[in-house]
Amino acid sequence: MPPAPRSPRRREVLDELRAAPAPLGVTEVAERIGVHPNTVRFHLDALVAEGLIERQLEEPAGPGRPRTVYAPQPGMDRGGTRSYRLLAQILLSHLASTGPDNAHRAAMEAGRAWGRFLIDPVPPYHRPTAEESAVRLTALLDDLGFSPTPEGGGDGGAPERIRLRHCPFLELAQEHGQLVCSVHLGLMQGALAELRAPMAADRLEPFAEPDSCLAHLAPAPPAGSATA
């Protein structure tokens, strides 16, 4: 559903339609808000175009033509503020209450699952090199807002680490660092596992420097070995 209209008059027209027990015609709306019917008609047409209301034909009780009336589209008003950070705090605090070990495992698994889902896949039967895997992982981290920079590896080899200069969840990481960073590490591990990459995200060093975190890369562990 589109956002609420910004025009105060249009908002007033919409509020009248939402408050009415039945669809209203142009004249009825005009009388309720005290403006000319042509003004109301203009705003009604705009609200129809925005998908906030619908135009209907009301069959007359007796002889005569059907009357055009207007009714609000069902659904909650999508205008107003959002509190996604509060939602994240609620969920993270609940997860933390399960105990450090349980919370860490759950955060890692959630990150791994989403890393597998979010990574740009490779073609079937293609096994990427470490260099290609690092490029795809870096692209994913960039899309997510981490401002990543691969480092080390020299002579065109695969990087040894990825510097993360921005945290898209910085305030949450400062409050629930162990959990948020576990999700971040899990994201990288899941992404590399989905690529069948010959490298793995070995560990994440939060705030290794004042302006960045460091994700350390290493050769992938043997198949079947567990990752903490």
C-alpha positions in Angstrom: 0.0 0.0 0.0 1.4 3.4 -0.9 2.4 5.9 1.8 -0.1 8.4 3.2 -0.5 11.7 1.1 1.6 14.7 2.0 -1.0 17.3 1.1 -2.9 18.4 4.3 -6.1 18.8 2.3 -5.7 15.4 0.6 -5.0 13.9 4.0 -8.2 15.5 5.3 -10.2 14.0 2.5 -8.7 10.5 3.2 -9.4 10.8 6.9 -13.1 11.6 6.2 -13.4 8.5 4.0 -11.8 6.3 6.6 -14.0 7.7 9.4 -17.2 7.2 7.4 -19.3 4.1 8.0 -20.0 3.8 4.2 -18.5 5.1 1.0 -19.0 8.8 0.3 -19.7 10.8 -2.8 -18.0 14.0 -3.8 -20.7 16.3 -2.4 -20.8 14.5 0.9 -17.0 14.8 1.4 -17.1 18.5 0.3 -19.9 19.3 2.9 -17.9 17.5 5.7 -14.7 19.5 5.2 -16.3 22.7 3.9 -14.7 23.1 0.5 -15.9 23.2 -3.1 -16.8 19.9 -4.7 -14.3 20.5 -7.5 -11.5 20.7 -5.0 -12.6 17.5 -3.4 -12.9 15.8 -6.8 -9.3 16.8 -7.6 -8.0 15.2 -4.4 -10.2 12.1 -4.8 -8.8 11.5 -8.3 -5.3 11.8 -6.9 -6.0 9.4 -4.0 -7.4 6.9 -6.5 -4.2 7.2 -8.6 -2.1 6.7 -5.5 -4.0 3.5 -4.6 -5.2 4.8 -1.3 -8.9 4.8 -2.2 -11.1 3.1 -4.7 -13.9 4.4 -6.9 -17.2 2.5 -6.8 -20.6 2.7 -8.4 -23.5 2.7 -5.9 -26.8 1.3 -7.3 -29.7 3.7 -6.7 -32.5 2.8 -4.4 -35.0 3.8 -7.2 -34.9 5.1 -10.7 -31.8 6.9 -11.8 -28.1 6.4 -12.6 -25.7 4.7 -10.3 -23.8 7.2 -8.0 -20.0 7.4 -7.9 -18.7 7.0 -4.4 -15.3 6.5 -2.8 -14.0 4.2 -0.1 -10.6 3.7 1.4 -8.5 0.8 0.4 -8.2 -1.8 3.3 -5.0 -1.9 5.1 -3.0 0.0 7.7 -1.7 3.5 7.0 1.9 3.0 5.9 2.9 6.6 6.7 4.5 7.4 10.0 7.7 6.4 11.7 9.3 2.9 12.0 11.2 1.4 14.9 13.2 -1.4 13.4 16.1 -0.7 15.7 13.9 -1.3 18.7 12.7 -4.5 17.2 16.3 -5.6 16.7 17.1 -4.7 20.3 14.1 -6.8 21.5 15.1 -9.8 19.5 18.8 -9.5 20.4 18.1 -9.1 24.1 15.8 -12.2 24.0 18.5 -14.2 22.2 21.1 -13.0 24.8 18.9 -14.2 27.6 19.2 -17.8 26.4 22.9 -17.9 27.6 26.2 -17.0 25.9 26.8 -20.4 24.2 23.2 -20.8 23.0 23.0 -17.3 21.8 26.4 -17.5 20.0 25.4 -20.7 18.2 22.0 -19.3 17.2 23.5 -16.1 15.9 26.2 -17.9 13.9 23.6 -20.3 12.3 21.3 -17.4 11.4 24.2 -15.6 9.8 25.3 -18.7 7.9 21.8 -19.4 6.6 21.5 -15.8 5.3 25.0 -15.8 3.9 24.1 -18.9 1.8 20.9 -17.1 0.6 22.5 -13.7 -0.1 25.7 -14.6 -2.0 25.8 -14.2 -5.8 25.9 -17.9 -6.8 28.4 -19.5 -9.2 27.3 -21.5 -12.3 26.6 -25.2 -11.8 29.7 -27.5 -11.7 32.0 -24.4 -11.3 34.3 -24.5 -8.4 35.6 -20.9 -7.8 39.2 -20.1 -7.0 40.1 -18.5 -3.7 40.6 -15.2 -5.6 37.1 -15.4 -7.2 35.5 -16.4 -3.9 37.1 -13.4 -2.2 35.8 -11.1 -5.0 32.2 -12.5 -4.6 32.4 -12.2 -0.8 33.7 -8.7 -0.9 30.9 -7.7 -3.3 28.3 -9.2 -0.9 29.8 -7.3 2.0 29.8 -4.1 -0.1 26.1 -4.5 -1.0 25.3 -4.9 2.7 27.1 -1.7 3.6 30.3 -2.9 5.2 32.6 -0.8 3.0 35.0 -3.8 2.6 38.7 -3.7 1.5 40.6 -6.9 0.8 44.1 -6.9 2.1 47.2 -9.1 1.9 47.7 -11.9 -0.5 50.2 -10.1 -2.7 51.0 -10.9 -6.4 47.3 -11.2 -7.3 46.7 -14.0 -4.7 43.7 -14.3 -2.5 43.5 -11.8 0.3 44.3 -12.8 3.8 41.7 -10.5 5.4 39.0 -8.1 4.6 38.9 -4.7 6.3 35.4 -3.6 7.2 35.3 0.2 7.5 31.6 0.5 8.2 29.1 -1.4 10.3 25.5 -1.2 9.1 24.5 -2.2 12.6 27.0 -0.1 14.6 24.7 0.9 17.5 23.5 -2.6 17.9 27.0 -4.0 17.7 28.1 -1.6 20.5 25.2 -2.9 22.6 25.2 -6.6 21.7 28.6 -6.9 20.1 29.1 -10.7 20.6 25.8 -11.5 18.9 25.9 -9.0 16.1 29.5 -9.9 15.2 28.6 -13.6 15.3 25.9 -12.9 12.7 28.5 -11.1 10.6 31.0 -13.9 10.8 28.3 -16.4 10.1 27.2 -14.5 7.0 30.7 -14.7 5.6 31.1 -18.4 6.5 27.7 -19.3 4.9 28.5 -17.3 1.8 31.8 -19.0 1.3 30.3 -22.5 2.0 27.6 -21.9 -0.6 30.3 -21.1 -3.1 32.2 -24.3 -2.2 35.1 -21.9 -1.9 38.6 -23.2 -1.0 38.8 -20.5 1.7 36.8 -19.8 4.9 36.1 -16.9 7.1 38.3 -18.0 10.0 37.5 -15.2 12.6 36.3 -11.7 12.9 38.3 -9.2 14.9 35.7 -6.5 16.0 37.1 -3.0 16.1 40.6 -4.2 15.5 41.5 -0.6 14.8 39.5 2.5 15.8 37.9 2.8 12.3 37.5 -0.8 11.2 37.0 -4.5 12.0 39.1 -7.2 10.3 37.7 -10.5 8.9 40.5 -13.0 8.7 40.5 -15.6 5.8 42.1 -19.0 5.8 42.1 -22.2 3.7 38.8 -24.0 4.0 38.8 -26.7 6.6 38.5 -30.3 5.5 35.0 -31.4 4.4 32.9 -32.5 7.4 34.8 -30.6 10.0 32.7 -28.3 12.3 33.1 -24.6 12.5 32.6 -22.9 15.9 
